[in-house]
């Protein structure tokens, strides 16, 4: 680590999602709630509980192939049942992505092809507190 940078100088800000159209933000607002922080032609900021998502325009965007390619994906928890949250996500524009990951995890791709998992598993809230 550089002498000029310490862990206190660097902090996590958000997750940028490359896409063809940053209006993808509407999908995540429907899916996760939250609020719109900004909307520009090249990017949209969506504050959701615990995270900032930034769909950003990338020229010649191609959706990732998953599973199979090493990429980052989002993990979302849905409480104790997956059926209704998965159906709701599909109504918002997502689709199944790859094979089932187990009885407690569904692999899904959002409208721009970004993969995410919805699971009934989650760490205890005290582990996520800042």
C-alpha positions as CSV (number, residue, x, y, z in Angstrom):
1,X,0.0,0.0,0.0
2,X,1.2,3.5,-0.8
3,X,2.4,5.6,2.1
4,X,-0.1,8.4,1.1
5,X,-3.2,6.1,1.2
6,X,-4.4,4.4,4.3
7,X,-7.5,2.3,4.8
8,X,-9.3,5.3,6.3
9,X,-8.7,7.2,3.0
10,X,-10.5,4.7,0.9
11,X,-14.1,3.7,1.3
12,X,-16.7,1.8,-0.7
13,X,-19.0,4.1,-2.6
14,X,-21.2,2.0,-4.8
15,X,-21.5,-0.5,-7.6
16,X,-21.4,0.6,-11.2
17,X,-23.4,-1.5,-13.7
18,X,-22.2,-1.1,-17.3
19,X,-25.2,-1.1,-19.7
20,X,-26.5,0.2,-23.0
21,X,-29.1,2.5,-21.3
22,X,-28.7,3.9,-17.8
23,X,-32.5,4.0,-17.5
24,X,-31.9,0.5,-16.3
25,X,-32.1,2.3,-13.0
26,X,-35.9,2.0,-13.1
27,X,-35.6,-1.8,-12.9
28,X,-33.6,-1.6,-9.7
29,X,-35.9,1.1,-8.2
30,X,-38.8,-1.3,-8.7
31,X,-36.9,-4.3,-7.5
32,X,-35.2,-2.8,-4.4
33,X,-37.0,0.5,-3.7
34,X,-34.7,3.4,-2.8
35,X,-34.5,6.8,-4.4
36,X,-33.1,8.4,-7.5
37,X,-30.0,10.6,-6.7
38,X,-29.3,11.8,-10.2
39,X,-30.1,11.1,-13.8
40,X,-27.8,12.1,-16.6
41,X,-27.5,10.8,-20.2
42,X,-24.4,8.7,-19.2
43,X,-25.4,7.5,-15.7
44,X,-28.1,7.3,-13.1
45,X,-27.5,7.1,-9.3
46,X,-29.9,4.9,-7.3
47,X,-29.6,4.8,-3.5
48,X,-31.0,1.6,-2.2
49,X,-30.8,0.5,1.5
50,X,-27.1,-0.1,2.2
51,X,-25.8,0.6,-1.4
52,X,-25.4,3.0,-4.2
53,X,-26.1,1.5,-7.7
54,X,-24.9,3.4,-10.8
55,X,-26.1,2.1,-14.1
56,X,-23.7,3.8,-16.6
57,X,-23.8,3.9,-20.4
58,X,-21.1,1.9,-22.2
59,X,-20.8,2.1,-25.9
60,X,-21.3,-1.3,-27.7
61,X,-22.4,-2.9,-24.4
62,X,-22.7,-6.7,-24.5
63,X,-24.4,-8.6,-21.6
64,X,-22.2,-10.9,-19.6
65,X,-22.5,-14.7,-20.0
66,X,-23.1,-16.2,-16.6
67,X,-22.4,-18.6,-15.1
68,X,-19.2,-19.4,-16.8
69,X,-17.4,-16.1,-17.0
70,X,-15.7,-14.6,-14.0
71,X,-17.7,-11.5,-13.2
72,X,-19.1,-9.7,-10.2
73,X,-22.8,-10.3,-9.4
74,X,-25.2,-9.0,-6.8
75,X,-26.6,-11.2,-3.9
76,X,-30.0,-10.2,-2.7
77,X,-32.0,-11.7,0.1
78,X,-35.7,-12.3,0.0
79,X,-36.7,-13.5,3.4
80,X,-37.9,-17.1,3.8
81,X,-39.6,-17.8,0.4
82,X,-38.3,-17.3,-3.1
83,X,-41.3,-17.9,-5.3
84,X,-43.1,-14.5,-5.1
85,X,-39.9,-12.4,-5.2
86,X,-38.7,-14.3,-8.2
87,X,-42.0,-13.9,-10.0
88,X,-42.0,-10.2,-9.1
89,X,-38.5,-9.8,-10.5
90,X,-39.6,-11.4,-13.8
91,X,-42.6,-9.0,-14.0
92,X,-40.1,-6.1,-13.7
93,X,-38.1,-7.4,-16.7
94,X,-35.6,-10.0,-15.3
95,X,-35.2,-13.6,-16.6
96,X,-33.7,-16.9,-15.4
97,X,-29.9,-17.1,-15.7
98,X,-28.2,-20.4,-15.7
99,X,-29.0,-23.5,-13.8
100,X,-30.4,-23.5,-10.3
101,X,-27.8,-22.9,-7.6
102,X,-29.7,-24.8,-4.9
103,X,-33.0,-24.8,-3.2
104,X,-32.3,-21.5,-1.4
105,X,-30.8,-19.6,-4.4
106,X,-32.2,-18.5,-7.7
107,X,-29.9,-17.1,-10.5
108,X,-31.4,-14.2,-12.4
109,X,-30.4,-11.7,-15.0
110,X,-31.8,-8.2,-15.0
111,X,-33.0,-6.5,-18.2
112,X,-29.5,-5.5,-19.3
113,X,-28.2,-9.0,-18.5
114,X,-26.5,-8.3,-15.2
115,X,-26.6,-11.4,-13.1
116,X,-27.8,-11.5,-9.5
117,X,-28.8,-14.1,-7.0
118,X,-31.9,-14.0,-4.8
119,X,-31.5,-16.2,-1.8
120,X,-33.2,-17.0,1.5
121,X,-29.8,-17.0,3.1
122,X,-28.2,-13.8,4.5
123,X,-25.7,-13.0,7.2
124,X,-27.1,-11.7,10.5
125,X,-27.9,-8.0,10.4
126,X,-25.2,-7.2,13.0
127,X,-22.5,-8.4,10.6
128,X,-23.6,-5.9,8.0
129,X,-23.9,-2.9,10.4
130,X,-21.3,-0.2,9.9
